[in-house]
Amino acid sequence: MRRFLGLTAFLLTLTLLPIQAQEKTVILGGDTIAITVNYEGVYVSGMYDFEVNGETLSAAKEGTIQVGDRIIESNGRQVSSLEELFANLKTLQKERNQVPVTVIRNGQREAASLFVCYLASEKVFKTGLYVKDKIKGVGTMTYYDPATQTFAALGHEIAEEGQSRPADVTMGQIFEATVVSVRRSSSGNPGEKICQSDSLIPIGTVSKNTIYGLYGKVQTYPSTSISVPVASREEATVGLAEIYTVVQGTIPQRYSIQITEVRKQNGQAVKGIRFQVTDPALLNQTGGIIQGMSGSPILQNGKLIGAVTHMVTSQPESGYGIYIDWMLQEAQSE
């Protein structure tokens, strides 16, 4: 502001400068993580037949439980884990039992019956069901946000095989993981990272599983933290870019890609970015995109623009990514 004073009057001039919005920065991910998330209840992942005294029995024939159901009550008692379900079944006295259960089926509570057969000679209970209360897997961290002490990973949901909706999980943990080898992708055959995780100390807790990724609170940041600015989806362009991921050990590396399409999206959506892996080293090691690479940051012009989410099965060197805008928006709705 400048002020010019005369003898009898003054003139005040004010120059208005544009206000620059502070650019958001995050800590770059790229590291491989082992993921364990817990169901609310017990998930029915499959069924099998079994024989009792020469008679073939099955859960499908004897009860009304279905694959994909999540058991949350049995015999009027809450079920939150395999241990609680087994404890409830141990109270049964008859050889053959129809146990009333409550399940979550297609997002709705429903009454069903669970067939349970007690084999006294073997002192075991048979249900004809494959059940579990946890999902374990491997993925890639996208970013850590020190401002909110949160993280975002995967860029897509954790789901059971054959299911189109995110798994109904309540909480979980993430751990550091090491890539010990990779199985290369080829046309029609997705490859994968082969990982191990010996750590018993989590680096974060999972609280949210959506079609836009995995989210939660972070407890430990990478030892080599790299801060990067975040770009809006309008800044993404067709052209050169990089993905940041691990294919051996624990240290992420940058690999070149060519963005071939940027889709205009006015609201949260998936597959906003299409790209082609062009880096000879990555193509030689992995054949392109492999399972476990989901969540790998996509960088362009030094900024984080998105994350790897999908591969084209028939062309593993081609893949899709989600705009980082949508992951940040999802994280803010925690």
N, C-alpha and C positions, 0 to 999 in steps of 0.2 A: 504494500500500500504506500502510495506517495502522496504527500500533501504540499500544495503550492500556496503560500500565503502572500497576499498583496497588502497594500496599505489600508484599503477600505473593505476588502472582501477576500474570500479564499475559494479555491476550486479543489474538490476532493475527487481523485480518480482512483478507481478500484479495478485491478486486473484479476479476473476469475480464471484460475487454472483448473484443468480437469483433475478430479480426485482419482487416483489410481487404487483399485481394489488390491488388497494384499494377496499375493499369490499363495495358494495353499501348497504346503510341502508335506510329504510323508516319508517314512523310511522304506526303502525299496525291499521287496521280498525276494522271491526267486529260490529260496531255500526249500528243500523237500521236507515235508512234515508227515509224521504218522498220526492218524486220527482215530480216536475211539469215542463213539457217541452212544448214549444209552436210550433205549426205548422207554416210553412210559407204558409199562406192562411187558408182555411177552409176545413176540411176533411169530406167527406161524409161517415158516418159509417153505414147507413142503410136507408131503405125506408118504407113507409106506404101508405095505401090507405085512401082516405077521400071522403066524399059525399058532393055534392053541388046540391041542388034542386033535390034530389033523384038520381042523377047520380054519379056513383063511378069513381073517378079520381085517377091517380097515376103518380108519377114522371117517373117511368119506361115506362109507356105507352105514356105519353104526351111529354116527353123530351128525351134527349140522355145522360144525366148524368148517371154515373155508381157508384155503391158502390166501394169505394177505391179511387175515384177521389179526387183530392185536388184543390179546386177552388181558383185561384189566381187573376182573373179579372172577373167583371160582368158589362155588358153594357159599356165596354171600360174603366172602372175605376178599379184601383187596389183594391184587397181584401187581407188584412193581418189579419183580425180578424172577429169574428161574428158581432161585432158592425158595421164594415165597410160594410159587406154584407147586413145587415138589413137596414142601411142608404141608400144604393143604391136601394134596393127594394121599399123603401117608396116613391120614386119618380115616381113609376108606377101609371098610371091612369086607365088603362082598367081592366075589371073584370078578363079576362084571358090573360096572357102574355107569349110569348116565348122570354126569355132573352138570348142574346148571352153571353157565358162565355168562359173563357180560363181555362183549367184544366191541371194538371199534372197527366198523366195516364201511369203507368209502366215506370216512369222516363222520359217521353216525354211530351212536350207541345202539346195540342190538342184543337181544337175548339169544343164546344158542346153547347147545348141549355138547359136552365133551365126553366121548366114550373112553373109559379107563378100564383096563383088564389087569387084575392082580394075579401074577403067576406065583403061587405059593411055593412051588418046587424050586424056583429060582430067586424067590424073594425080591421080585422086581415088578414095577408097574409098566404096562405097555399102553401107549396112546395112539400109535400110528402116526405121530406128528414129529416133524422136525421143527424145533423151536429155538429161539435165541432172544437175548435181551440187550445185545450190543451189536453195533456195526463197526468193523475195523477196516481201515483202508489207508491209502497213501495219496497225497496230493501236493500241490505247491502253494506256498504263501504268496499272496499278491502284494500286500503292503501292511505296514504297521503304522498306526497313527498315534504319535506320542502325545498329541494334544488331548486325546480322549482315552488313551491307554487301551485302544481297541485294535483288532486285526481283521483282515478280510482275506479269504482264501478261496480256491477252486473256481469261482466265477459261475458255478452251476450247483445244483442240489446234490446231496447224497441221497440216493434212492436204491431200493432193492431191485435186483435184476427182474425185468419184466413189468415193473411198476412205473407209471408215468408221472406220479406225484412225489414230492419230497417225502422221505421217511419221517414219521412222527417221532422225533427225538426230543428229549427234554433238556439234556445237558451232555457235556462230554469234555474231553481234554485233547490237546495236541502236544506232540513231542518232537524233539529233533530226530531226524532220520538220515541214514547214509545210503546213497545209491551204490550198491556193490556190483551191479551189472545191468545191462538192458537187453531186452528181447526186441529186435528190430521189427518195425512195421513193414508190411508188404501189402499189395493190393488185395483187399478183402480180409486181411488178417492184422488187426491192430496189435502193435507191440506194447511193451510195458516196462516201467522201471522195476527192477528187483531191489528191494530195500530191506534194511534191518534197522531196528531201533532198540537199543539196550537201556535207554534212559528211563528211570522211574520217576523223574522229576518233570512235570509238565511245564511247557513254556507259555501255555495259555489255556483258558477254559472256554468251551463252546456253549453258546446260548441260543443260537439261531441258525436254522438250516432252511434256505429258500432256493428258488430257481435261479437266484442271482448270486448264490455263493454261501459260504460258511462264515459265521461272524461270532465274535466273542471278545473277551478281555485278555490282554496280553500281560504276561508276568516277566518275561525275559526277552530282550532284544538281541539280534545277532551281534556277534563280537565285532564284525566289520560292518557297521551301520553306514548306509549311503542314503543321504537325503536327496530327494528329487522333487521338482515341482510337478503339479498335476495339471494336465491339459483338459479342457472341455471337449466334448465330442465334435464341436464345430471346428476345432483346430486339427483334427485328424484328417489326413489327406492320402490319396493314392500315391504310392512311392516307397522309398526306402524306409525301413524301420528295423527294430531289433526285438528279439525276445530274450529274456534273462532267466536262465534255468540251470538245473544241475543234471548232468548225465553220468557223472562219476564222482564219488566221494561226497563232500558237503559244500563245496564252494561253487556258487553260481557263476556262469559264464555268459557273455553276450554272443548271440548268433544272429546273423543277418536274415531278414525276410523282406519280401516285397508285398506291400499292401495293394491288393488288386481292386478292392471295393470298399467304400465307406457308405453305409446306409443311413439315410435321414430318419431319425427316430425322435418323436416328440414326447415320448413317455418311456418308462422302463420297459426294456425288451432285451432279448438275447440275439446273438449273431449279428451284431452291428458292423463288425469288421471281418472282411475276408482277406486271407493272405496266403502267400506261397513261401515255403522255406527255400532259401537260395544258398544258405551257408554250406559249403562242401563238407566241412568237418562234421556238422550236425547230421547231414544226409548220410554220410558214411557211417556214423555211429548208430543212428536210430532209424534211418529210412524216412524221417520226417517227424510227424507228431506221434507220440506214444502215450499210453495211459500212464497217469501219474504226473503228466505235464500240465494238467488243467490248473489254472491259477497263475501260470508263469506270466510275469509282467510283460506288456508290450510297450516299448519305448519308441518315441519318434521326436527328433529334434531336441533330445535331452529331456523330454518330459514323459511322464507316465500317462498313456492314453487308454489303456485297456488291459485285458488279461485273456490268455488262451483258454478256450472252453471246449471246442470240439474239433475233431479231425474228419476229413472226408474219407470214409472207409475205402472207397475204390481208388483214391488218390491220396495216400498218407502224407505226401509233401504239402498238401493243401489243408487249411484249417480255418476256423472261425474264432472270433474273440468278442467279448462284451466290452462296451465302453466303460471306462472307470467312473464316469458320471453316475451310472446306475448302481455301482457297488458302493460308492460314497453315500448315495441317497439311501440305500438299504441299510448301511451301517448307522446312519443318523436316526433311523426309526427304531433303534434298539430300545 
